[in-house]
Amino acid sequence: MCIRDRYKKISADVRFEGVDINSLMNFIYKMENSGMLVRISYLRINQTVKGRNTYDATITFNSVTSQ
C-alpha cells in the first residue's frame, strides 16, 4: 500500500479582522507549537484602514489525517 493511499490532506482557512499584530503572532506561535502536524501554506497580512495598529489576516493551514 502506498503512503498516499493512507493519508488525506486537510486544509483550513482562518481569517482575522482588526486584530493587533501581537495577538496574530501569538496565535501562529501556538499553532506551530501545538504538537499537531500543521503547516502554513498561505499567509497574508494587511493593515486595516480603521487604525494604524490593527491588521486583517488570512492564513491557510494544511495537515494530514489517516484514511
C-alpha positions as CSV (number, residue, x, y, z in Angstrom):
1,M,0.0,0.0,0.0
2,C,1.3,3.4,-1.0
3,I,1.6,6.2,1.7
4,R,-0.5,8.4,-0.5
5,D,-3.4,6.0,-0.2
6,R,-3.2,6.1,3.6
7,Y,-3.3,9.8,4.3
8,K,-5.7,12.6,3.4
9,K,-4.7,16.3,3.2
10,I,-6.8,18.7,5.2
11,S,-6.9,22.5,4.7
12,A,-8.4,25.2,6.8
13,D,-8.6,28.9,6.2
14,V,-8.6,31.3,9.1
15,R,-9.4,35.0,8.8
16,F,-8.8,37.7,11.3
17,E,-10.2,41.2,11.1
18,G,-9.0,44.2,13.1
19,V,-6.5,42.4,15.3
20,D,-3.3,43.7,16.8
21,I,-0.1,42.1,15.5
22,N,0.9,40.6,18.9
23,S,-2.4,38.6,19.0
24,L,-1.9,37.4,15.5
25,M,1.7,36.3,16.1
26,N,0.7,34.6,19.4
27,F,-2.0,32.6,17.5
28,I,0.6,31.5,14.9
29,Y,3.1,30.6,17.6
30,K,0.5,28.5,19.4
31,M,-0.4,26.6,16.2
32,E,3.2,25.9,15.4
33,N,3.9,24.6,18.9
34,S,0.6,22.7,19.4
35,G,2.1,19.3,18.8
36,M,0.0,18.8,15.7
37,L,1.5,18.3,12.2
38,V,0.4,21.7,10.8
39,R,2.0,23.8,8.1
40,I,1.1,27.3,7.0
41,S,0.8,27.3,3.2
42,Y,-0.6,30.8,2.8
43,L,-0.3,34.0,4.9
44,R,-1.4,37.4,4.0
45,I,-1.4,40.4,6.5
46,N,-2.8,43.8,5.6
47,Q,-3.0,46.9,7.7
48,T,-6.6,48.0,8.2
49,V,-7.9,51.4,7.2
50,K,-9.6,51.6,10.6
51,G,-6.5,52.1,12.6
52,R,-2.7,52.0,12.3
53,N,-2.2,49.3,14.8
54,T,-4.8,46.8,13.6
55,Y,-4.5,44.2,10.8
56,D,-6.6,41.8,8.7
57,A,-5.0,38.4,8.1
58,T,-5.8,35.3,6.1
59,I,-4.0,32.1,7.0
60,T,-4.3,28.7,5.3
61,F,-3.2,25.7,7.4
62,N,-2.5,22.3,6.0
63,S,-2.4,19.0,7.8
64,V,-2.8,15.3,7.1
65,T,-5.0,12.6,8.6
66,S,-5.1,8.8,8.1
67,Q,-7.9,7.5,6.0
